[in-house]
Amino acid sequence: MHLIESLNWRYATKRMTGEKIPDKELETILEAIRLAPSAYGLQPYRVIVTENRKLIQQVFERSCPQAVLLQCSHLLIFKARKRLDEAYVEEFLKEFRSARNANNEQINSYREKMLQVIHNPEINTFSWTTHQTYLALGYATFAAAQLGIDATPIEGFNSEALNRLLALNEEEEETVLMLTLGYRNTNEDRLAHQPKVRKPLHLLVERL
Ligand SMILES: Cc1cc2nc3c(=O)[nH]c(=O)nc-3n(C[C@H](O)[C@H](O)[C@H](O)COP(=O)(O)O)c2cc1C
């Protein structure tokens, strides 16, 4: 599909059919998440992907009673990091060094910049990492649309309950977003044929 055509086609689907999406498409969506930009490239989030009906049922019952969960093919759960420390930066730098064949001077200067941010008391780490997680969600949503797969971004859930269900170490990470993937049920979704509600461009964009 053409880019704008697919963005007009997609919508936050409220009812899905339960049909499975192909593995290949799922992997493409996950790859889009991997390729999403993040501050310094630190990717301070992780994504759980599941099609386990028992787990999804529990997520529905304990954290997010939105019907689309029970009808999706796969559920993605985005977790943002609660803390970024020197060890995390060093892991990243290992990858950076091998991918870019970077020398010590480049590595040291990049490390310096990242540590300044990480140690800046005015920056709330969780808020910072959460912002970036939204971008990853955006990439997944867009990739799905390009593939003709429906996706519903979800932040209306009880994060604490979901963290408990997933037995997360809340000092390390917390759930912030979910995304259901699947196919729209055009008979049962009251939004399936609704036009988009968006501001006209001139109210959104200021051209200077
Ligand atoms: C961060 C975020 C959180 C959202 N949370 C929910 C949600 O919990 N449940 C839901 O049905 N839709 C949710 N939506 C979907 C929005 O309501 C929807 O994107 C918006 O109304 C625009 O409509 P459209 O995406 O269908 O074009 C969310 C969207 C975003 C981007």
The ligand as an SDF file (V2000), in Angstrom:
LIG
                    3D

 31 33  0  0  0  0  0  0  0  0999 V2000
   -0.4860    5.9460   23.1210 C   0  0  0  0  0  0  0  0  0  0  0  0
   -1.8570    5.5210   22.7090 C   0  0  0  0  0  0  0  0  0  0  0  0
   -2.6790    4.8720   23.6100 C   0  0  0  0  0  0  0  0  0  0  0  0
   -3.9400    4.4140   23.2250 C   0  0  0  0  0  0  0  0  0  0  0  0
   -4.6900    3.6760   24.1040 N   0  0  0  0  0  0  0  0  0  0  0  0
   -5.8300    3.0960   23.6500 C   0  0  0  0  0  0  0  0  0  0  0  0
   -6.5460    2.1970   24.4720 C   0  0  0  0  0  0  0  0  0  0  0  0
   -6.1860    1.9290   25.6080 O   0  0  0  0  0  0  0  0  0  0  0  0
   -7.6600    1.6350   23.9510 N   0  0  0  0  0  0  0  0  0  0  0  0
   -8.0940    1.9050   22.6910 C   0  0  0  0  0  0  0  0  0  0  0  0
   -9.1080    1.3350   22.2730 O   0  0  0  0  0  0  0  0  0  0  0  0
   -7.4500    2.7790   21.9110 N   0  0  0  0  0  0  0  0  0  0  0  0
   -6.3190    3.3630   22.3480 C   0  0  0  0  0  0  0  0  0  0  0  0
   -5.6300    4.2130   21.5310 N   0  0  0  0  0  0  0  0  0  0  0  0
   -6.1440    4.5040   20.1950 C   0  0  0  0  0  0  0  0  0  0  0  0
   -6.5660    5.9580   20.0140 C   0  0  0  0  0  0  0  0  0  0  0  0
   -7.7640    6.1950   20.6850 O   0  0  0  0  0  0  0  0  0  0  0  0
   -6.6650    6.2430   18.5270 C   0  0  0  0  0  0  0  0  0  0  0  0
   -5.3990    6.0660   17.9550 O   0  0  0  0  0  0  0  0  0  0  0  0
   -7.1730    7.6600   18.2360 C   0  0  0  0  0  0  0  0  0  0  0  0
   -8.4910    7.7840   18.6570 O   0  0  0  0  0  0  0  0  0  0  0  0
   -7.0520    8.0100   16.7720 C   0  0  0  0  0  0  0  0  0  0  0  0
   -7.8080    7.1370   15.9910 O   0  0  0  0  0  0  0  0  0  0  0  0
   -7.2070    6.1160   14.9400 P   0  0  0  0  0  0  0  0  0  0  0  0
   -5.8980    5.6090   15.4760 O   0  0  0  0  0  0  0  0  0  0  0  0
   -8.2360    5.0350   14.8910 O   0  0  0  0  0  0  0  0  0  0  0  0
   -7.0500    6.8360   13.6530 O   0  0  0  0  0  0  0  0  0  0  0  0
   -4.3840    4.6800   21.9140 C   0  0  0  0  0  0  0  0  0  0  0  0
   -3.5530    5.3550   21.0220 C   0  0  0  0  0  0  0  0  0  0  0  0
   -2.2990    5.7480   21.3900 C   0  0  0  0  0  0  0  0  0  0  0  0
   -1.4040    6.4040   20.3830 C   0  0  0  0  0  0  0  0  0  0  0  0
  1  2  1  0
  2  3  1  0
  2 30  2  0
  3  4  2  0
  4  5  1  0
  4 28  1  0
  5  6  2  0
  6  7  1  0
  6 13  1  0
  7  8  2  0
  7  9  1  0
  9 10  1  0
 10 11  2  0
 10 12  1  0
 12 13  2  0
 13 14  1  0
 14 15  1  0
 14 28  1  0
 15 16  1  0
 16 17  1  0
 16 18  1  0
 18 19  1  0
 18 20  1  0
 20 21  1  0
 20 22  1  0
 22 23  1  0
 23 24  1  0
 24 25  2  0
 24 26  1  0
 24 27  1  0
 28 29  2  0
 29 30  1  0
 30 31  1  0
M  END
$$$$
